[in-house]
Amino acid sequence: MTAKQQIRKKYKTLRNEMSDSEVREKSDQICKNIISSELFQNAEKILAYAPLGNEVDIRPVIEEGWRQNKRIA
């Protein structure tokens, strides 16, 4: 196993051990940071993903992008 694979496995395990409330809390903070960033504010297009399991829920970023008439892919 490569070092990159080991790191990914370690952080996936840590992420999967978080409670639902912890995931929501951290996701909310991450989304606020993204939305307030200059990169987001200046972007015309946003590439997004649908979260699986305990991945960061970026739906608020997508919704804010729609409100600002950004193209979401």
mmCIF file of the N, C-alpha and C atoms, coordinates in Angstrom:
data_MODEL
# 
_entry.id   MODEL 
# 
loop_
_atom_site.group_PDB 
_atom_site.id 
_atom_site.type_symbol 
_atom_site.label_atom_id 
_atom_site.label_alt_id 
_atom_site.label_comp_id 
_atom_site.label_asym_id 
_atom_site.label_entity_id 
_atom_site.label_seq_id 
_atom_site.pdbx_PDB_ins_code 
_atom_site.Cartn_x 
_atom_site.Cartn_y 
_atom_site.Cartn_z 
_atom_site.occupancy 
_atom_site.B_iso_or_equiv 
_atom_site.pdbx_formal_charge 
_atom_site.auth_seq_id 
_atom_site.auth_comp_id 
_atom_site.auth_asym_id 
_atom_site.auth_atom_id 
_atom_site.pdbx_PDB_model_num 
ATOM 1   N N  . MET A 1 1  ? 0.850   -1.178 0.000   1.00 0.00 ? 1  MET A N  1 
ATOM 2   C CA . MET A 1 1  ? 0.000   0.000  0.000   1.00 0.00 ? 1  MET A CA 1 
ATOM 3   C C  . MET A 1 1  ? 0.897   1.243  0.000   1.00 0.00 ? 1  MET A C  1 
ATOM 4   N N  . THR A 1 2  ? 0.574   2.185  -0.879  1.00 0.00 ? 2  THR A N  1 
ATOM 5   C CA . THR A 1 2  ? 1.368   3.410  -0.963  1.00 0.00 ? 2  THR A CA 1 
ATOM 6   C C  . THR A 1 2  ? 1.063   4.328  0.227   1.00 0.00 ? 2  THR A C  1 
ATOM 7   N N  . ALA A 1 3  ? 1.921   5.305  0.429   1.00 0.00 ? 3  ALA A N  1 
ATOM 8   C CA . ALA A 1 3  ? 1.714   6.267  1.514   1.00 0.00 ? 3  ALA A CA 1 
ATOM 9   C C  . ALA A 1 3  ? 0.402   7.018  1.310   1.00 0.00 ? 3  ALA A C  1 
ATOM 10  N N  . LYS A 1 4  ? 0.114   7.380  0.068   1.00 0.00 ? 4  LYS A N  1 
ATOM 11  C CA . LYS A 1 4  ? -1.137  8.093  -0.226  1.00 0.00 ? 4  LYS A CA 1 
ATOM 12  C C  . LYS A 1 4  ? -2.349  7.235  0.141   1.00 0.00 ? 4  LYS A C  1 
ATOM 13  N N  . GLN A 1 5  ? -2.306  5.961  -0.194  1.00 0.00 ? 5  GLN A N  1 
ATOM 14  C CA . GLN A 1 5  ? -3.411  5.052  0.130   1.00 0.00 ? 5  GLN A CA 1 
ATOM 15  C C  . GLN A 1 5  ? -3.571  4.910  1.646   1.00 0.00 ? 5  GLN A C  1 
ATOM 16  N N  . GLN A 1 6  ? -2.453  4.860  2.357   1.00 0.00 ? 6  GLN A N  1 
ATOM 17  C CA . GLN A 1 6  ? -2.501  4.746  3.811   1.00 0.00 ? 6  GLN A CA 1 
ATOM 18  C C  . GLN A 1 6  ? -3.132  5.991  4.435   1.00 0.00 ? 6  GLN A C  1 
ATOM 19  N N  . ILE A 1 7  ? -2.747  7.151  3.939   1.00 0.00 ? 7  ILE A N  1 
ATOM 20  C CA . ILE A 1 7  ? -3.301  8.404  4.462   1.00 0.00 ? 7  ILE A CA 1 
ATOM 21  C C  . ILE A 1 7  ? -4.797  8.469  4.192   1.00 0.00 ? 7  ILE A C  1 
ATOM 22  N N  . ARG A 1 8  ? -5.208  8.130  2.963   1.00 0.00 ? 8  ARG A N  1 
ATOM 23  C CA . ARG A 1 8  ? -6.639  8.152  2.613   1.00 0.00 ? 8  ARG A CA 1 
ATOM 24  C C  . ARG A 1 8  ? -7.425  7.198  3.509   1.00 0.00 ? 8  ARG A C  1 
ATOM 25  N N  . LYS A 1 9  ? -6.888  6.017  3.743   1.00 0.00 ? 9  LYS A N  1 
ATOM 26  C CA . LYS A 1 9  ? -7.557  5.018  4.585   1.00 0.00 ? 9  LYS A CA 1 
ATOM 27  C C  . LYS A 1 9  ? -7.698  5.536  6.015   1.00 0.00 ? 9  LYS A C  1 
ATOM 28  N N  . LYS A 1 10 ? -6.630  6.134  6.536   1.00 0.00 ? 10 LYS A N  1 
ATOM 29  C CA . LYS A 1 10 ? -6.639  6.661  7.899   1.00 0.00 ? 10 LYS A CA 1 
ATOM 30  C C  . LYS A 1 10 ? -7.731  7.720  8.073   1.00 0.00 ? 10 LYS A C  1 
ATOM 31  N N  . TYR A 1 11 ? -7.780  8.682  7.129   1.00 0.00 ? 11 TYR A N  1 
ATOM 32  C CA . TYR A 1 11 ? -8.747  9.772  7.265   1.00 0.00 ? 11 TYR A CA 1 
ATOM 33  C C  . TYR A 1 11 ? -10.167 9.332  6.959   1.00 0.00 ? 11 TYR A C  1 
ATOM 34  N N  . LYS A 1 12 ? -10.331 8.338  6.119   1.00 0.00 ? 12 LYS A N  1 
ATOM 35  C CA . LYS A 1 12 ? -11.669 7.788  5.876   1.00 0.00 ? 12 LYS A CA 1 
ATOM 36  C C  . LYS A 1 12 ? -12.177 7.113  7.144   1.00 0.00 ? 12 LYS A C  1 
ATOM 37  N N  . THR A 1 13 ? -11.312 6.390  7.832   1.00 0.00 ? 13 THR A N  1 
ATOM 38  C CA . THR A 1 13 ? -11.687 5.743  9.086   1.00 0.00 ? 13 THR A CA 1 
ATOM 39  C C  . THR A 1 13 ? -12.066 6.791  10.130  1.00 0.00 ? 13 THR A C  1 
ATOM 40  N N  . LEU A 1 14 ? -11.252 7.839  10.262  1.00 0.00 ? 14 LEU A N  1 
ATOM 41  C CA . LEU A 1 14 ? -11.557 8.904  11.227  1.00 0.00 ? 14 LEU A CA 1 
ATOM 42  C C  . LEU A 1 14 ? -12.892 9.575  10.903  1.00 0.00 ? 14 LEU A C  1 
ATOM 43  N N  . ARG A 1 15 ? -13.121 9.848  9.624   1.00 0.00 ? 15 ARG A N  1 
ATOM 44  C CA . ARG A 1 15 ? -14.369 10.482 9.190   1.00 0.00 ? 15 ARG A CA 1 
ATOM 45  C C  . ARG A 1 15 ? -15.573 9.588  9.500   1.00 0.00 ? 15 ARG A C  1 
ATOM 46  N N  . ASN A 1 16 ? -15.431 8.299  9.249   1.00 0.00 ? 16 ASN A N  1 
ATOM 47  C CA . ASN A 1 16 ? -16.542 7.376  9.476   1.00 0.00 ? 16 ASN A CA 1 
ATOM 48  C C  . ASN A 1 16 ? -16.843 7.166  10.956  1.00 0.00 ? 16 ASN A C  1 
ATOM 49  N N  . GLU A 1 17 ? -15.913 7.507  11.820  1.00 0.00 ? 17 GLU A N  1 
ATOM 50  C CA . GLU A 1 17 ? -16.122 7.369  13.264  1.00 0.00 ? 17 GLU A CA 1 
ATOM 51  C C  . GLU A 1 17 ? -16.845 8.576  13.870  1.00 0.00 ? 17 GLU A C  1 
ATOM 52  N N  . MET A 1 18 ? -17.014 9.654  13.091  1.00 0.00 ? 18 MET A N  1 
ATOM 53  C CA . MET A 1 18 ? -17.678 10.855 13.609  1.00 0.00 ? 18 MET A CA 1 
ATOM 54  C C  . MET A 1 18 ? -19.184 10.625 13.738  1.00 0.00 ? 18 MET A C  1 
ATOM 55  N N  . SER A 1 19 ? -19.780 11.270 14.729  1.00 0.00 ? 19 SER A N  1 
ATOM 56  C CA . SER A 1 19 ? -21.229 11.189 14.924  1.00 0.00 ? 19 SER A CA 1 
ATOM 57  C C  . SER A 1 19 ? -21.930 12.042 13.869  1.00 0.00 ? 19 SER A C  1 
ATOM 58  N N  . ASP A 1 20 ? -23.230 11.807 13.698  1.00 0.00 ? 20 ASP A N  1 
ATOM 59  C CA . ASP A 1 20 ? -24.020 12.599 12.745  1.00 0.00 ? 20 ASP A CA 1 
ATOM 60  C C  . ASP A 1 20 ? -23.963 14.084 13.082  1.00 0.00 ? 20 ASP A C  1 
ATOM 61  N N  . SER A 1 21 ? -24.051 14.398 14.369  1.00 0.00 ? 21 SER A N  1 
ATOM 62  C CA . SER A 1 21 ? -24.036 15.817 14.764  1.00 0.00 ? 21 SER A CA 1 
ATOM 63  C C  . SER A 1 21 ? -22.667 16.440 14.496  1.00 0.00 ? 21 SER A C  1 
ATOM 64  N N  . GLU A 1 22 ? -21.609 15.668 14.672  1.00 0.00 ? 22 GLU A N  1 
ATOM 65  C CA . GLU A 1 22 ? -20.258 16.163 14.386  1.00 0.00 ? 22 GLU A CA 1 
ATOM 66  C C  . GLU A 1 22 ? -20.090 16.441 12.891  1.00 0.00 ? 22 GLU A C  1 
ATOM 67  N N  . VAL A 1 23 ? -20.609 15.536 12.061  1.00 0.00 ? 23 VAL A N  1 
ATOM 68  C CA . VAL A 1 23 ? -20.528 15.708 10.614  1.00 0.00 ? 23 VAL A CA 1 
ATOM 69  C C  . VAL A 1 23 ? -21.297 16.959 10.204  1.00 0.00 ? 23 VAL A C  1 
ATOM 70  N N  . ARG A 1 24 ? -22.516 17.150 10.745  1.00 0.00 ? 24 ARG A N  1 
ATOM 71  C CA . ARG A 1 24 ? -23.326 18.328 10.428  1.00 0.00 ? 24 ARG A CA 1 
ATOM 72  C C  . ARG A 1 24 ? -22.607 19.612 10.821  1.00 0.00 ? 24 ARG A C  1 
ATOM 73  N N  . GLU A 1 25 ? -22.054 19.614 12.035  1.00 0.00 ? 25 GLU A N  1 
ATOM 74  C CA . GLU A 1 25 ? -21.356 20.790 12.558  1.00 0.00 ? 25 GLU A CA 1 
ATOM 75  C C  . GLU A 1 25 ? -20.155 21.162 11.680  1.00 0.00 ? 25 GLU A C  1 
ATOM 76  N N  . LYS A 1 26 ? -19.339 20.161 11.371  1.00 0.00 ? 26 LYS A N  1 
ATOM 77  C CA . LYS A 1 26 ? -18.145 20.406 10.572  1.00 0.00 ? 26 LYS A CA 1 
ATOM 78  C C  . LYS A 1 26 ? -18.520 20.768 9.133   1.00 0.00 ? 26 LYS A C  1 
ATOM 79  N N  . SER A 1 27 ? -19.539 20.120 8.586   1.00 0.00 ? 27 SER A N  1 
ATOM 80  C CA . SER A 1 27 ? -20.001 20.435 7.235   1.00 0.00 ? 27 SER A CA 1 
ATOM 81  C C  . SER A 1 27 ? -20.485 21.879 7.159   1.00 0.00 ? 27 SER A C  1 
ATOM 82  N N  . ASP A 1 28 ? -21.260 22.305 8.158   1.00 0.00 ? 28 ASP A N  1 
ATOM 83  C CA . ASP A 1 28 ? -21.762 23.685 8.185   1.00 0.00 ? 28 ASP A CA 1 
ATOM 84  C C  . ASP A 1 28 ? -20.617 24.686 8.182   1.00 0.00 ? 28 ASP A C  1 
ATOM 85  N N  . GLN A 1 29 ? -19.593 24.425 8.986   1.00 0.00 ? 29 GLN A N  1 
ATOM 86  C CA . GLN A 1 29 ? -18.452 25.347 9.058   1.00 0.00 ? 29 GLN A CA 1 
ATOM 87  C C  . GLN A 1 29 ? -17.676 25.373 7.748   1.00 0.00 ? 29 GLN A C  1 
ATOM 88  N N  . ILE A 1 30 ? -17.477 24.204 7.165   1.00 0.00 ? 30 ILE A N  1 
ATOM 89  C CA . ILE A 1 30 ? -16.769 24.127 5.890   1.00 0.00 ? 30 ILE A CA 1 
ATOM 90  C C  . ILE A 1 30 ? -17.543 24.890 4.814   1.00 0.00 ? 30 ILE A C  1 
ATOM 91  N N  . CYS A 1 31 ? -18.860 24.703 4.773   1.00 0.00 ? 31 CYS A N  1 
ATOM 92  C CA . CYS A 1 31 ? -19.687 25.399 3.779   1.00 0.00 ? 31 CYS A CA 1 
ATOM 93  C C  . CYS A 1 31 ? -19.629 26.907 3.972   1.00 0.00 ? 31 CYS A C  1 
ATOM 94  N N  . LYS A 1 32 ? -19.682 27.368 5.215   1.00 0.00 ? 32 LYS A N  1 
ATOM 95  C CA . LYS A 1 32 ? -19.581 28.810 5.477   1.00 0.00 ? 32 LYS A CA 1 
ATOM 96  C C  . LYS A 1 32 ? -18.245 29.349 4.981   1.00 0.00 ? 32 LYS A C  1 
ATOM 97  N N  . ASN A 1 33 ? -17.175 28.594 5.215   1.00 0.00 ? 33 ASN A N  1 
ATOM 98  C CA . ASN A 1 33 ? -15.845 29.018 4.755   1.00 0.00 ? 33 ASN A CA 1 
ATOM 99  C C  . ASN A 1 33 ? -15.781 29.090 3.233   1.00 0.00 ? 33 ASN A C  1 
ATOM 100 N N  . ILE A 1 34 ? -16.366 28.104 2.561   1.00 0.00 ? 34 ILE A N  1 
ATOM 101 C CA . ILE A 1 34 ? -16.356 28.094 1.097   1.00 0.00 ? 34 ILE A CA 1 
ATOM 102 C C  . ILE A 1 34 ? -17.159 29.276 0.560   1.00 0.00 ? 34 ILE A C  1 
ATOM 103 N N  . ILE A 1 35 ? -18.386 29.446 1.061   1.00 0.00 ? 35 ILE A N  1 
ATOM 104 C CA . ILE A 1 35 ? -19.278 30.491 0.564   1.00 0.00 ? 35 ILE A CA 1 
ATOM 105 C C  . ILE A 1 35 ? -18.686 31.885 0.776   1.00 0.00 ? 35 ILE A C  1 
ATOM 106 N N  . SER A 1 36 ? -18.004 32.085 1.870   1.00 0.00 ? 36 SER A N  1 
ATOM 107 C CA . SER A 1 36 ? -17.436 33.409 2.147   1.00 0.00 ? 36 SER A CA 1 
ATOM 108 C C  . SER A 1 36 ? -16.100 33.643 1.435   1.00 0.00 ? 36 SER A C  1 
ATOM 109 N N  . SER A 1 37 ? -15.564 32.608 0.801   1.00 0.00 ? 37 SER A N  1 
ATOM 110 C CA . SER A 1 37 ? -14.262 32.746 0.143   1.00 0.00 ? 37 SER A CA 1 
ATOM 111 C C  . SER A 1 37 ? -14.359 33.595 -1.115  1.00 0.00 ? 37 SER A C  1 
ATOM 112 N N  . GLU A 1 38 ? -13.280 34.255 -1.421  1.00 0.00 ? 38 GLU A N  1 
ATOM 113 C CA . GLU A 1 38 ? -13.190 35.074 -2.630  1.00 0.00 ? 38 GLU A CA 1 
ATOM 114 C C  . GLU A 1 38 ? -13.332 34.204 -3.880  1.00 0.00 ? 38 GLU A C  1 
ATOM 115 N N  . LEU A 1 39 ? -12.767 33.001 -3.828  1.00 0.00 ? 39 LEU A N  1 
ATOM 116 C CA . LEU A 1 39 ? -12.870 32.092 -4.975  1.00 0.00 ? 39 LEU A CA 1 
ATOM 117 C C  . LEU A 1 39 ? -14.331 31.785 -5.304  1.00 0.00 ? 39 LEU A C  1 
ATOM 118 N N  . PHE A 1 40 ? -15.116 31.467 -4.283  1.00 0.00 ? 40 PHE A N  1 
ATOM 119 C CA . PHE A 1 40 ? -16.535 31.173 -4.506  1.00 0.00 ? 40 PHE A CA 1 
ATOM 120 C C  . PHE A 1 40 ? -17.259 32.409 -5.009  1.00 0.00 ? 40 PHE A C  1 
ATOM 121 N N  . GLN A 1 41 ? -17.017 33.531 -4.367  1.00 0.00 ? 41 GLN A N  1 
ATOM 122 C CA . GLN A 1 41 ? -17.721 34.757 -4.736  1.00 0.00 ? 41 GLN A CA 1 
ATOM 123 C C  . GLN A 1 41 ? -17.432 35.172 -6.176  1.00 0.00 ? 41 GLN A C  1 
ATOM 124 N N  . ASN A 1 42 ? -16.226 34.922 -6.654  1.00 0.00 ? 42 ASN A N  1 
ATOM 125 C CA . ASN A 1 42 ? -15.844 35.316 -8.012  1.00 0.00 ? 42 ASN A CA 1 
ATOM 126 C C  . ASN A 1 42 ? -16.149 34.257 -9.063  1.00 0.00 ? 42 ASN A C  1 
ATOM 127 N N  . ALA A 1 43 ? -16.498 33.064 -8.632  1.00 0.00 ? 43 ALA A N  1 
ATOM 128 C CA . ALA A 1 43 ? -16.721 31.961 -9.568  1.00 0.00 ? 43 ALA A CA 1 
ATOM 129 C C  . ALA A 1 43 ? -18.045 32.122 -10.317 1.00 0.00 ? 43 ALA A C  1 
ATOM 130 N N  . GLU A 1 44 ? -18.026 31.752 -11.587 1.00 0.00 ? 44 GLU A N  1 
ATOM 131 C CA . GLU A 1 44 ? -19.254 31.709 -12.375 1.00 0.00 ? 44 GLU A CA 1 
ATOM 132 C C  . GLU A 1 44 ? -19.805 30.292 -12.406 1.00 0.00 ? 44 GLU A C  1 
ATOM 133 N N  . LYS A 1 45 ? -18.903 29.313 -12.260 1.00 0.00 ? 45 LYS A N  1 
ATOM 134 C CA . LYS A 1 45 ? -19.272 27.900 -12.293 1.00 0.00 ? 45 LYS A CA 1 
ATOM 135 C C  . LYS A 1 45 ? -18.716 27.206 -11.057 1.00 0.00 ? 45 LYS A C  1 
ATOM 136 N N  . ILE A 1 46 ? -19.471 26.248 -10.534 1.00 0.00 ? 46 ILE A N  1 
ATOM 137 C CA . ILE A 1 46 ? -19.064 25.488 -9.357  1.00 0.00 ? 46 ILE A CA 1 
ATOM 138 C C  . ILE A 1 46 ? -19.181 24.001 -9.689  1.00 0.00 ? 46 ILE A C  1 
ATOM 139 N N  . LEU A 1 47 ? -18.133 23.251 -9.423  1.00 0.00 ? 47 LEU A N  1 
ATOM 140 C CA . LEU A 1 47 ? -18.165 21.798 -9.575  1.00 0.00 ? 47 LEU A CA 1 
ATOM 141 C C  . LEU A 1 47 ? -18.445 21.220 -8.198  1.00 0.00 ? 47 LEU A C  1 
ATOM 142 N N  . ALA A 1 48 ? -19.483 20.410 -8.076  1.00 0.00 ? 48 ALA A N  1 
ATOM 143 C CA . ALA A 1 48 ? -19.894 19.874 -6.777  1.00 0.00 ? 48 ALA A CA 1 
ATOM 144 C C  . ALA A 1 48 ? -20.019 18.354 -6.840  1.00 0.00 ? 48 ALA A C  1 
ATOM 145 N N  . TYR A 1 49 ? -20.281 17.758 -5.708  1.00 0.00 ? 49 TYR A N  1 
ATOM 146 C CA . TYR A 1 49 ? -20.483 16.311 -5.625  1.00 0.00 ? 49 TYR A CA 1 
ATOM 147 C C  . TYR A 1 49 ? -21.616 16.025 -4.646  1.00 0.00 ? 49 TYR A C  1 
ATOM 148 N N  . ALA A 1 50 ? -22.188 14.844 -4.761  1.00 0.00 ? 50 ALA A N  1 
ATOM 149 C CA . ALA A 1 50 ? -23.201 14.385 -3.808  1.00 0.00 ? 50 ALA A CA 1 
ATOM 150 C C  . ALA A 1 50 ? -22.462 13.619 -2.718  1.00 0.00 ? 50 ALA A C  1 
ATOM 151 N N  . PRO A 1 51 ? -22.593 14.042 -1.458  1.00 0.00 ? 51 PRO A N  1 
ATOM 152 C CA . PRO A 1 51 ? -21.841 13.383 -0.392  1.00 0.00 ? 51 PRO A CA 1 
ATOM 153 C C  . PRO A 1 51 ? -22.322 11.956 -0.138  1.00 0.00 ? 51 PRO A C  1 
ATOM 154 N N  . LEU A 1 52 ? -21.374 11.090 0.173   1.00 0.00 ? 52 LEU A N  1 
ATOM 155 C CA . LEU A 1 52 ? -21.666 9.712  0.544   1.00 0.00 ? 52 LEU A CA 1 
ATOM 156 C C  . LEU A 1 52 ? -21.202 9.485  1.976   1.00 0.00 ? 52 LEU A C  1 
ATOM 157 N N  . GLY A 1 53 ? -21.992 8.778  2.741   1.00 0.00 ? 53 GLY A N  1 
ATOM 158 C CA . GLY A 1 53 ? -21.605 8.479  4.123   1.00 0.00 ? 53 GLY A CA 1 
ATOM 159 C C  . GLY A 1 53 ? -21.356 9.742  4.915   1.00 0.00 ? 53 GLY A C  1 
ATOM 160 N N  . ASN A 1 54 ? -20.198 9.809  5.537   1.00 0.00 ? 54 ASN A N  1 
ATOM 161 C CA . ASN A 1 54 ? -19.846 10.955 6.377   1.00 0.00 ? 54 ASN A CA 1 
ATOM 162 C C  . ASN A 1 54 ? -19.020 12.010 5.644   1.00 0.00 ? 54 ASN A C  1 
ATOM 163 N N  . GLU A 1 55 ? -19.109 12.041 4.315   1.00 0.00 ? 55 GLU A N  1 
ATOM 164 C CA . GLU A 1 55 ? -18.408 13.090 3.577   1.00 0.00 ? 55 GLU A CA 1 
ATOM 165 C C  . GLU A 1 55 ? -19.067 14.433 3.881   1.00 0.00 ? 55 GLU A C  1 
ATOM 166 N N  . VAL A 1 56 ? -18.318 15.508 3.665   1.00 0.00 ? 56 VAL A N  1 
ATOM 167 C CA . VAL A 1 56 ? -18.831 16.853 3.902   1.00 0.00 ? 56 VAL A CA 1 
ATOM 168 C C  . VAL A 1 56 ? -20.085 17.062 3.053   1.00 0.00 ? 56 VAL A C  1 
ATOM 169 N N  . ASP A 1 57 ? -21.149 17.513 3.701   1.00 0.00 ? 57 ASP A N  1 
ATOM 170 C CA . ASP A 1 57 ? -22.404 17.795 3.007   1.00 0.00 ? 57 ASP A CA 1 
ATOM 171 C C  . ASP A 1 57 ? -22.326 19.213 2.459   1.00 0.00 ? 57 ASP A C  1 
ATOM 172 N N  . ILE A 1 58 ? -22.102 19.336 1.155   1.00 0.00 ? 58 ILE A N  1 
ATOM 173 C CA . ILE A 1 58 ? -21.925 20.656 0.551   1.00 0.00 ? 58 ILE A CA 1 
ATOM 174 C C  . ILE A 1 58 ? -23.202 21.198 -0.093  1.00 0.00 ? 58 ILE A C  1 
ATOM 175 N N  . ARG A 1 59 ? -24.333 20.605 0.236   1.00 0.00 ? 59 ARG A N  1 
ATOM 176 C CA . ARG A 1 59 ? -25.579 21.103 -0.346  1.00 0.00 ? 59 ARG A CA 1 
ATOM 177 C C  . ARG A 1 59 ? -25.810 22.588 -0.100  1.00 0.00 ? 59 ARG A C  1 
ATOM 178 N N  . PRO A 1 60 ? -25.454 23.143 1.074   1.00 0.00 ? 60 PRO A N  1 
ATOM 179 C CA . PRO A 1 60 ? -25.617 24.593 1.250   1.00 0.00 ? 60 PRO A CA 1 
ATOM 180 C C  . PRO A 1 60 ? -24.793 25.411 0.252   1.00 0.00 ? 60 PRO A C  1 
ATOM 181 N N  . VAL A 1 61 ? -23.639 24.908 -0.138  1.00 0.00 ? 61 VAL A N  1 
ATOM 182 C CA . VAL A 1 61 ? -22.803 25.595 -1.138  1.00 0.00 ? 61 VAL A CA 1 
ATOM 183 C C  . VAL A 1 61 ? -23.515 25.580 -2.485  1.00 0.00 ? 61 VAL A C  1 
ATOM 184 N N  . ILE A 1 62 ? -24.081 24.439 -2.839  1.00 0.00 ? 62 ILE A N  1 
ATOM 185 C CA . ILE A 1 62 ? -24.809 24.311 -4.101  1.00 0.00 ? 62 ILE A CA 1 
ATOM 186 C C  . ILE A 1 62 ? -26.003 25.267 -4.108  1.00 0.00 ? 62 ILE A C  1 
ATOM 187 N N  . GLU A 1 63 ? -26.765 25.273 -3.014  1.00 0.00 ? 63 GLU A N  1 
ATOM 188 C CA . GLU A 1 63 ? -27.946 26.128 -2.928  1.00 0.00 ? 63 GLU A CA 1 
ATOM 189 C C  . GLU A 1 63 ? -27.575 27.608 -3.008  1.00 0.00 ? 63 GLU A C  1 
ATOM 190 N N  . GLU A 1 64 ? -26.495 27.993 -2.351  1.00 0.00 ? 64 GLU A N  1 
ATOM 191 C CA . GLU A 1 64 ? -26.055 29.393 -2.421  1.00 0.00 ? 64 GLU A CA 1 
ATOM 192 C C  . GLU A 1 64 ? -25.584 29.728 -3.830  1.00 0.00 ? 64 GLU A C  1 
ATOM 193 N N  . GLY A 1 65 ? -24.937 28.789 -4.477  1.00 0.00 ? 65 GLY A N  1 
ATOM 194 C CA . GLY A 1 65 ? -24.527 28.995 -5.860  1.00 0.00 ? 65 GLY A CA 1 
ATOM 195 C C  . GLY A 1 65 ? -25.731 29.249 -6.758  1.00 0.00 ? 65 GLY A C  1 
ATOM 196 N N  . TRP A 1 66 ? -26.795 28.478 -6.574  1.00 0.00 ? 66 TRP A N  1 
ATOM 197 C CA . TRP A 1 66 ? -28.021 28.697 -7.351  1.00 0.00 ? 66 TRP A CA 1 
ATOM 198 C C  . TRP A 1 66 ? -28.596 30.087 -7.073  1.00 0.00 ? 66 TRP A C  1 
ATOM 199 N N  . ARG A 1 67 ? -28.613 30.475 -5.780  1.00 0.00 ? 67 ARG A N  1 
ATOM 200 C CA . ARG A 1 67 ? -29.140 31.799 -5.420  1.00 0.00 ? 67 ARG A CA 1 
ATOM 201 C C  . ARG A 1 67 ? -28.349 32.911 -6.102  1.00 0.00 ? 67 ARG A C  1 
ATOM 202 N N  . GLN A 1 68 ? -27.058 32.675 -6.298  1.00 0.00 ? 68 GLN A N  1 
ATOM 203 C CA . GLN A 1 68 ? -26.208 33.682 -6.933  1.00 0.00 ? 68 GLN A CA 1 
ATOM 204 C C  . GLN A 1 68 ? -26.104 33.478 -8.453  1.00 0.00 ? 68 GLN A C  1 
ATOM 205 N N  . ASN A 1 69 ? -26.983 32.614 -8.978  1.00 0.00 ? 69 ASN A N  1 
ATOM 206 C CA . ASN A 1 69 ? -27.032 32.356 -10.429 1.00 0.00 ? 69 ASN A CA 1 
ATOM 207 C C  . ASN A 1 69 ? -25.723 31.808 -10.996 1.00 0.00 ? 69 ASN A C  1 
ATOM 208 N N  . LYS A 1 70 ? -25.039 30.999 -10.198 1.00 0.00 ? 70 LYS A N  1 
ATOM 209 C CA . LYS A 1 70 ? -23.827 30.332 -10.682 1.00 0.00 ? 70 LYS A CA 1 
ATOM 210 C C  . LYS A 1 70 ? -24.238 29.035 -11.366 1.00 0.00 ? 70 LYS A C  1 
ATOM 211 N N  . ARG A 1 71 ? -23.440 28.587 -12.306 1.00 0.00 ? 71 ARG A N  1 
ATOM 212 C CA . ARG A 1 71 ? -23.692 27.290 -12.951 1.00 0.00 ? 71 ARG A CA 1 
ATOM 213 C C  . ARG A 1 71 ? -23.091 26.210 -12.055 1.00 0.00 ? 71 ARG A C  1 
ATOM 214 N N  . ILE A 1 72 ? -23.889 25.191 -11.752 1.00 0.00 ? 72 ILE A N  1 
ATOM 215 C CA . ILE A 1 72 ? -23.455 24.105 -10.873 1.00 0.00 ? 72 ILE A CA 1 
ATOM 216 C C  . ILE A 1 72 ? -23.368 22.821 -11.687 1.00 0.00 ? 72 ILE A C  1 
ATOM 217 N N  . ALA A 1 73 ? -22.219 22.155 -11.607 1.00 0.00 ? 73 ALA A N  1 
ATOM 218 C CA . ALA A 1 73 ? -22.039 20.885 -12.308 1.00 0.00 ? 73 ALA A CA 1 
ATOM 219 C C  . ALA A 1 73 ? -21.679 19.825 -11.296 1.00 0.00 ? 73 ALA A C  1 
# 
